[in-house]
């Protein structure tokens, strides 16, 4: 995803994700996650080639 702004796509309205340990809902920060909660949410990150390769190789 490039850029930022309000989420308008109906499919994404309730989208939750973990970014740098914070829980986001609808693109807005909700709360800080406990480390053991990280696994319960999709991870969102700004990734370079190496990080993407590592991620793909683990799945």
PyMOL commands that set and color helices and strands:
alter all, ss='L'
color gray80, all
select helices_A, chain A and resi 10-12+35-40+49-57
alter helices_A, ss='H'
color red, helices_A
select strands_A, chain A and resi 16-19+22-25+28-32
alter strands_A, ss='S'
color yellow, strands_A
deselect
rebuild
show_as cartoon
